[in-house]
Amino acid sequence: MTALDARVRDEQAVAEPELGFETRQVHAGAIIDAEAGARITPIYQSAGYVFESFDDGVERFAGRSARRAYSRNDNPTNVVAARRIADLEGGLDGVLVASGQAAIAAALGALAEAGDHILAADRLYEGTREMVRGLLRRQGLEFETLPIDSDEEAWVRAVRPTTRAIYAESIANPLGEVADLDLLGRVSARTGVPLVVDNTVATPYLNRPIEHGAAIVIHSTSKWLGGHGSAIGGAIVDGGFDWDPERFPHLHAARPHGAPSWAERFGRGAYGAYLRSVVVLEQGPTLPPQSAFLLLHGIETLSLRMERHVENAHAVIDALRGHPAIARIHHPSLDADRAEVVARMLPRGAGSVVSLDLAGGREAARAFLDRLELVSQMTHIGDVRTLAIHTGSTIHGKLDEAERLALGVTPGLVRLSIGIERADDIVADLRQALEGLER
Ligand SMILES: *Cc1c(COP(=O)(O)O)cnc(C)c1O
């Protein structure tokens, strides 16, 4: 046993799957520092881990030992947070990385190579769209989108022999279109192409994509999982999949020194093992363990915060509906065309991103944002604080007007991320900032 193993007791037994979500968000994957008895998972601020002997080092490097070697892909604090997220999502395993963007890059990098094709729903976080249309395209990946409400046959028809992922956001950022993950899960099962879901805006409290057929779940933990706006981070959860050797030869290829392939060794968990042991190890998008520690604190109150986030979002919608300065409010609960999908995907509520389309356009948005007092003007979502941004001149600022309109980003669009403050106070600030802006 290494000194570290002797000090750390794995407490996974506490996190039985039959325990409730609220219990697992506090306990799943936790370790107790047996030397000091700290109840809180410590921050293991260490680059590496001492080998017991020459032979022990050899075994660790060969992956034949469960003991750690280096924090680039295997830090104990990070492993606890990753396991907790994987547990809440109902996955086999999880990996933490430095940001949501890093999670998307690593998740796709572990599936696809130059010449491969990725098929995505057309409503996506702008950072994702930028990456797939820019850097990932330059690296040789082809990216194609279908309207988020396309039917099953249209998705199946669009899958090619080179398709390596079907990609969607459970609740799209910023307008809140909801993907029908049951439908996409059927497409995945019929075609052998894994469904990858960015579940950042829903969180596992509101939606668990693996239960609907997703193979891989991605998070920007900077948002609701962390919840306090204190640390950037990302997570990838491996939900398990039947990896087709034709599409994913890298998971089936023999490894050096006669080691079994990832699929032989890990079966349905081959992807998670490859992601951690190859992609994250070789590229090094490591999350600092202090950030994992902050993330764990956030996750412990996830259900409580999500309940309040959703409740407050509805309070804001109810208070502002029909306001003469607002042409339209965007939130999944208001999407009449997709009401059945929204109810099936999000029975506990549809999240707390509420976008207001101000009738007075960009100038009304400017006046509104500059008058806000309690609500902060900034780029972020999922904070305990209510935040607001004019995405058309910031996040979507590099696009031309026609591109923005095609994404539904109208000149008066203001994205709100509703926090957990007292609803009346949020509403009062929004109302005072809207005064006189009716056209
Ligand atoms: C913010 C966000 C990301 C990117 O995450 P970062 O942690 O900011 O890198 C990815 N997807 C969605 C849906 C997001 O909202």
Ligand as a Chemical Component Dictionary entry (heavy atoms), coordinates in Angstrom:
data_LIG
# 
_chem_comp.id                   LIG 
_chem_comp.type                 NON-POLYMER 
_chem_comp.pdbx_formal_charge   0 
_chem_comp.three_letter_code    LIG 
# 
loop_
_chem_comp_atom.comp_id 
_chem_comp_atom.atom_id 
_chem_comp_atom.alt_atom_id 
_chem_comp_atom.type_symbol 
_chem_comp_atom.charge 
_chem_comp_atom.model_Cartn_x 
_chem_comp_atom.model_Cartn_y 
_chem_comp_atom.model_Cartn_z 
_chem_comp_atom.pdbx_ordinal 
LIG C1 C1 C 0 -20.564 28.028 -20.417 1  
LIG C2 C2 C 0 -20.911 26.867 -21.242 2  
LIG C3 C3 C 0 -19.921 26.072 -21.814 3  
LIG C4 C4 C 0 -18.454 26.403 -21.680 4  
LIG O1 O1 O 0 -18.037 26.273 -20.369 5  
LIG P1 P1 P 0 -16.805 27.084 -19.720 6  
LIG O2 O2 O 0 -16.705 26.465 -18.364 7  
LIG O3 O3 O 0 -17.161 28.524 -19.718 8  
LIG O4 O4 O 0 -15.614 26.796 -20.581 9  
LIG C5 C5 C 0 -20.315 24.969 -22.540 10 
LIG N1 N1 N 0 -21.615 24.676 -22.713 11 
LIG C6 C6 C 0 -22.590 25.432 -22.203 12 
LIG C7 C7 C 0 -24.016 25.057 -22.444 13 
LIG C8 C8 C 0 -22.277 26.550 -21.443 14 
LIG O5 O5 O 0 -23.264 27.312 -20.936 15 
# 
loop_
_chem_comp_bond.comp_id 
_chem_comp_bond.atom_id_1 
_chem_comp_bond.atom_id_2 
_chem_comp_bond.value_order 
_chem_comp_bond.pdbx_ordinal 
LIG C1 C2 SING 1  
LIG C2 C3 SING 2  
LIG C2 C8 DOUB 3  
LIG C3 C4 SING 4  
LIG C3 C5 DOUB 5  
LIG C4 O1 SING 6  
LIG O1 P1 SING 7  
LIG P1 O2 DOUB 8  
LIG P1 O3 SING 9  
LIG P1 O4 SING 10 
LIG C5 N1 SING 11 
LIG N1 C6 DOUB 12 
LIG C6 C7 SING 13 
LIG C6 C8 SING 14 
LIG C8 O5 SING 15 
# 
